[in-house]
Amino acid sequence: MSKNTQPKPLLTIDELAEFLKVHRATVRAWASAEAIPHLRIVVGAGLRQRATLRFDLGKVLEWLSSMEVAPGPAALRGRGQ
């Protein structure tokens, strides 16, 4: 990492859910289904081991833009026509 590059903060489930205006269970379901880019960080050792999820906002925004749908022919004609 160069001197001028600042590490990007990773978002929690709650932070990402608030940003996307969805319920935290939706974000968790997307992550469980491997639908949204995320990191699974394991903390602890042995029986006390647990995983926490974190999200890189830049990668999530790329993921969202890849799902963008172009307007269909009906939208191009205008409403009510």
C-alpha positions in Angstrom: 0.0 0.0 0.0 1.4 3.4 -0.9 1.8 6.2 1.6 -1.0 8.2 0.1 -3.5 5.3 0.0 -5.8 5.2 3.0 -7.4 1.8 3.9 -11.1 1.8 3.2 -13.3 1.1 6.2 -15.4 -2.1 6.0 -19.0 -1.8 6.8 -20.9 -4.0 9.3 -24.3 -5.6 8.4 -26.2 -2.9 10.2 -24.2 -0.1 8.5 -24.7 -1.6 5.0 -28.4 -2.3 5.7 -28.9 1.4 6.7 -27.0 2.6 3.6 -29.1 0.4 1.3 -32.3 1.0 3.1 -33.0 -2.7 3.6 -33.5 -4.9 6.7 -30.3 -6.4 8.2 -31.8 -9.9 7.6 -31.9 -9.1 3.9 -28.1 -8.3 3.9 -27.4 -11.4 5.9 -29.5 -13.5 3.5 -27.7 -12.1 0.5 -24.3 -12.9 2.2 -25.5 -16.5 3.1 -26.5 -17.0 -0.6 -23.1 -15.6 -1.7 -25.1 -13.0 -3.7 -23.3 -9.9 -2.3 -19.5 -9.4 -2.1 -18.4 -9.8 1.6 -15.6 -10.8 3.9 -16.1 -13.4 6.6 -13.7 -12.6 9.4 -13.1 -15.3 11.9 -12.3 -14.2 15.4 -11.4 -16.2 18.5 -10.0 -19.7 18.8 -11.3 -23.2 19.4 -14.8 -23.4 20.7 -14.9 -19.6 21.1 -14.4 -19.0 17.4 -17.1 -17.0 15.6 -17.4 -15.3 12.3 -18.4 -11.7 11.6 -19.3 -10.3 8.2 -17.8 -7.1 6.7 -18.6 -5.3 3.4 -16.3 -3.2 1.2 -18.6 -0.4 0.0 -16.8 0.0 -3.3 -17.3 -3.7 -4.2 -20.9 -3.5 -3.1 -21.5 -0.5 -5.3 -19.9 -2.3 -8.2 -22.2 -5.3 -7.5 -25.2 -3.0 -7.5 -24.3 -1.3 -10.7 -23.9 -4.8 -12.4 -27.5 -5.5 -11.5 -28.8 -2.3 -13.2 -31.6 -2.9 -15.7 -31.9 -0.8 -18.8 -35.4 0.5 -19.5 -37.5 -1.6 -21.8 -39.4 -0.5 -24.9 -42.5 0.4 -22.9 -40.5 2.8 -20.7 -39.0 4.5 -23.8 -42.5 5.2 -25.2 -43.6 7.0 -22.1 -46.4 6.4 -19.7 -50.0 5.9 -20.8 -49.2 5.3 -24.4 
